[in-house]
């Protein structure tokens, strides 16, 4: 039986509060994890530990330190945008189950004192996060014009319109149970219903039978249509294409003997699962995968290495849908058994999006003059240019109005010029604040502070 040389895990976050996404842009709202979600993710971590870190398990990862984590063997990435708060909490809960407290997690000080980490030897595993506007690997579908056009195309398709007509009676009946929310197929209301059904007992008593199942079915249809594409490199698969670079790079690291990496955990939301299931052709034989995975689901990529003289590595794909299931092995690309890592890389490497520039190209965001890459930045430049002409005109009028003779003191000219520059910078800063995207506020704050400094300089000059 081949040995498991390393594993890559993609895990979905656990239960969280209601999460709303704009149906046309997928702009996310705020959400946070719940105690139920923490328990679900912790259960997943315990399951992964018993599967991959237990020496008696047939899937035990060779040469990994199971009791005390070695940070060069384990890498953890967590999504920061959208559901980022709940995703991060879920990542911590998974790690608590994967590497539980160990009393041997201690240090001996020079004075002979033994110090054990808090909570009985809690193990602190680093979790890497990056804002979505910096690293698009785990949230690539927001602020993407081509993906928004894809959404419109899905909504305008004949199949979607027919499904909407068929679903109209349900959405009409459920209107009294969603409290003013839009009840159309475009605005799938399953997340609200499911959240209320889980956490609100009064709501659970009132909701008619089959309503949550119907809402779930239509939400599965909706999200599968949005986060898939007829072409493996299509924009509908962007959630899978951006996470794919991390997958392929990690597989190469694990197969390289000199690299210590043995376990990679990618904690994210549900969208990449759907795209990957389509990209790896898993839905062809298992159409039930064309749906939203349950909370605390996990997709595992096991790197297998046979005994000598076999030198090739193979890949085995497993998936467990939530905490109530065991790992099941699924074929990819029509293979009924394991697939060679080299073939897996060959089939997918040309579709991976590995950089911000590639993401912009896929989304149809093209840099123009002055590095303008979006409509918001174009508006910034337009407002800034308008400010230049307006404030320069005010400066000239003010200068002529205050001129009392043919001789103008240099101090007066300098004070007017500084005042003009201050208002110019301040106006540009305000325009940036009006059109800024979430996540850029640190930069905008620095712009505003710079404007304030200019304003104070000008004010001092004028007074003097």
Order of alpha helices (4+ residues) and beta strands (2+ residues): beta-alpha-beta-alpha-beta-beta-alpha-alpha-alpha-alpha-alpha-alpha-alpha-beta-alpha-beta-beta-beta-beta-alpha-alpha-alpha-alpha-alpha
